[in-house]
Amino acid sequence: MSDKALVKHSQKELARLESELRSLVPVSSTCDHTALLRKKDLRIDKTEKEIRELTKQRDIVESRVEDLLQTIGSDQSSRQWTEFVMILKHR
């Protein structure tokens, strides 16, 4: 998953959580706001951990692809593939 996709996913999740919080807690509510905030913080922490794990997995895959490209490296098609991967990385 690209960095842009991770950021976009995180933004959507944050917006969803904020919306959910607004709909659950009316302004005049006597609910325990601290408990709700704690619950939301736990969800945010979980999402951040997932993002870190996905980023780690992406980095590992990129490293493996680079290793494979270096192994194949000598023929023309591998050079074209390397250029293609580099273009994708910089998007």
N, C-alpha and C positions, 0 to 999 in steps of 0.2 A: 504494500500500500504506500503510495507516495506521500511525501510530507504535506502536500496540498490536500490530499484526500483525508489525511489524519486531522489536519486543522479544520477542514470542513465538517468532518464527523464530530469533532469536539464542539464546534460552534453550534451545530444542530442539537447535540445532546444537552449543552448548557441552556439553550433556548427552551428546549422541551422541559427541562427541570425547573427553570424559572417560571414557565407557564403553569406547570403542575403545582408549584408552590403557591402561585397567586390564586389558583382556583381552589386550592385546599384550605387556605387561610384567609377568610374575610377580614377586613380591616378591624372590625369590632369583635373579633373572635377572642375567646378566653383560653384558647388552646395553648399548650406549652410550646412557645416559639423556640425555646432552646432545644427541645427534643427534636423538633422538625428540622432545625438547622443542622443538628448533629447527624440526623439521618441523611440529609442532602449532602453534607460534607463527606460522609462515608461513600455515597454514590459517586461523588466527584473523585474521591481518592481511588475508587475502583476503576473508574474510567481512565484516570491518569496512568494507573498501573497497566491497564490494557494497552494504552497508547505506547507506553515504554516497551512493552513486550512485542507489540507489532513492529515498532521501530527497530528493535533488536533483531527480530526475524528478518526484516527487510535488509538490514545491513549484512547479515549472514548470507542471505541469498545473493546479494550484490557481490560479496566477496567470492563466493563460489563461482559465480558467472565469470568474474574477472580471472580467477584461477583457470577455469576451463578455456577461456579465450587465450590466455597465455600459453596453455598447453597446445592448443590448435594453431596458434599465432602465425604460422609461416605462410599460409596460402591466402590468396586474394579475398576469398569469400569470408574468411575470419576477420580480415581487416574491415571489410564492409560491415560485418556484424558488430565489431567493436565500435565503429563510428555510429551505427544505429543505437547501440546501448548508451553511448555517451550523449547522444541527442536526447534520448528518453530521460536520462538522469538530470539533465539541465532544464527540463520542463517544469 
